[in-house]
Amino acid sequence: MSEKLTIPSKLQNTDIVVRVDGVGKKFCKSLKNSMLYGAGDIIKSSFGMNTNPDKLRKDEFWALDDVSFELKKGEALGIIGPNGSGKTTLLKMLNGIFMPDKGKIEMKGKVGALIELGAGFHSMLTGRENIYINGAILGMSKKEINEKFDSIVEFADIGDFLDAPVKHYSSGMFVRLGFAIAIHSEPDVLLIDEILAVGDNDFQIKCCQKMYQLRQKGISIILVSHYEYAIRNRTTNCLYLKNGKSKFLGHSEEAISVYIKETLEDRAKKNIIEDKGGTNRLQSAKKAELISLKFFDKDWNEISFIESGQEINITIECLIKEELENTIVGVNFYDENNFVYCINSYYEKANIEKYLQGKIKAKINIPRFHLPVNNYLCSIIIAEGNVDNLIDWQNIAYKLVVGRAKDSWGSIKLETKWEVERL
């Protein structure tokens, strides 16, 4: 089992309301085998036999494997990761829909959940009737629902559809009503899946304000989302899941940076074009030969990832075999479809010594590297006299991943100066 991760907390109240310790959940790709395994496990359990839950059988896989974290009263935890990473599986385990195959989950107090669109609603019944049914599922008494009924309806803002069957509701109306009931059940822990994203902008703002108010009351929130905006604004800490395993657990900004970095690097690996048989090299008798392109941070540590707006150092190494008139070197950056940016000694008027021979290294410093967030493929060239007179060319043979700046919400980070005056 991997080392247990604990969420850092700034709260003075140290009451833990959620503890997940080494939890794993496995599923079976084959329905037939799944039914056989289930029946076999029931029989073995009945006779007190060990079912070996830690071992995978044919067609089984771990949807979630060895995940651990703790959540304290009033904290908000985000869960982020690509599709199939185990986010919703974890949320359903926390809500008691799935039981873990290994590990332990401890929940303190009442749990409110908004996991699947329309969950807990009867499609043939009206919104009014479903408020009572869903409220009862969440542990509210009829008296409590009566007292909060008007507030639920007002928050849901479903208007004249209150007495219409919910099968006629839009996805946004489902979400508004479900969220309104969940928050009025006054849970100790509120579980929210991606479905909030289907709400309109005004509703999402209202949800954000309400979640802040709930946290001020000491209610803990776990939010699953693909959207970094939601994680940034609604949580303080985040668990990044990938392939069912914990990849990072800590402050949301750091988790988002790790998530974006790995996502873009994975894309870059798929898009990189290999140099096979010299097809990416200029085939001619060369006066000079390119050796390498490398990227470094401000402290000259070699990197393949950098946040937009950070300082970067670039080196191009080459071997000059014959004397060249006006040596030119450059780097081109491409995204998946377009030529994006060029660094070139000719355009920058960075003169390279006329008769320089032997192995040389060109160093380029960019104090603020403002390329947008993306994965880039890079080419390097060496030319003589003008940029069209190529001597050697390594075409899209290198990669650089540019990630989002920690204090930026957009795809680039620009420097600004602010002035505010009274009118």
Buried (B, 14 or more C-beta within 10 A) or exposed (E): EEEBBEBEBEEEEEEBBBBBBBBBBBBBEEEEBBEEBEEEBEEEEEEEEEBEEEEEEEBBEBBBBBBBBBBBBBBBBBBBBBEEBBBBBBBBBBBEBBEBBBBEBEBBBBBBBBBBBBBBBBEEBBBBBBBBBBBBBBEBEEEBBEEBBEEBBEBBBBEEBBEBBBEEBEEBBBBBBBBBBBBBBBBBBBBBBBBBEBBEEEBBEBBBEBBEEBBEEBBBBBBBBBBBEBBBBBBBBBBBBBBBBBBBBBBBBBBBBBBBBBBBBBBBEEBBEEEEEEEBBBEEEBBBBBBEBBBBBEEEEEBBBBBBBBBBBBBBBBBBBEEBEBBBBBBBBBBEEEEBBBBBBBEEEEEBEEEEBEEBEBEBEBEEBBBBBBBBBBBBBBBBEEBEEBBBBBBBBBBBBBBBBBEBEEEBBEEEEEEEEEE
